[in-house]
Amino acid sequence: MNTGQAAPGYEPRGAAAGRPGAADPDAASEMEAACAAEAGSEADVPSAAEAGSEADVPSAAEAAGGAGTAATAAGAHPTTCRAREVLQRVGDKWSVLVIDLLGQGTMRFTELHRAIDGITARMLTVTLRGLERDGIVTRTIHPVIPPRVEYALTPMGRTLLDTIGQLVSWTDSHLPEIEAARAAYDARHPAE
């Protein structure tokens, strides 16, 4: 069982601490506006059949960037709203830390809360619910008094561990360089 001790590097730092996340209302409204605009533009994309003999015109499904499309096969970046929503969830600073910690094993809410410096109970709840909704985390309630709730990664969630582990390791190993670059930048661009 995990002791819930904070792993090195779990303090919010610099730009990562101020980056908008899934709970940021401005980021959420920007995404909603972009998705609404994208949905409107997808309705105007003709299918190959509607376009006549032009074989280069994508179908509406291909224009939407669905799985297995020509755009995906060509190595294009995921641009659909669904892909952006998932990337926003998985790439959120709190989600990265939760997934990394749960990679060590099943944990209770209080263990996660103690292990992640700077996260509020409300933000941890929101993060865990989002990860559970996306099928990355499971929540198990044990019928005891008081109830015991445990969180664990799903098999799909475990597939993220290598990628997230590399990101956390990269961050930890480059912190001195990043802090030096920030200090140099701040010296060249004093706050006004």
Secondary structure as GFF3:
##gff-version 3
##sequence-region A 1 192
A	DSSP	alpha_helix	14	18	.	.	.	ID=ss1
A	DSSP	alpha_helix	25	43	.	.	.	ID=ss2
A	DSSP	alpha_helix	60	63	.	.	.	ID=ss3
A	DSSP	alpha_helix	70	73	.	.	.	ID=ss4
A	DSSP	alpha_helix	81	91	.	.	.	ID=ss5
A	DSSP	alpha_helix	93	102	.	.	.	ID=ss6
A	DSSP	beta_strand	107	108	.	.	.	ID=ss7
A	DSSP	alpha_helix	109	115	.	.	.	ID=ss8
A	DSSP	alpha_helix	121	133	.	.	.	ID=ss9
A	DSSP	beta_strand	137	142	.	.	.	ID=ss10
A	DSSP	beta_strand	148	153	.	.	.	ID=ss11
A	DSSP	alpha_helix	155	158	.	.	.	ID=ss12
A	DSSP	alpha_helix	161	188	.	.	.	ID=ss13
###
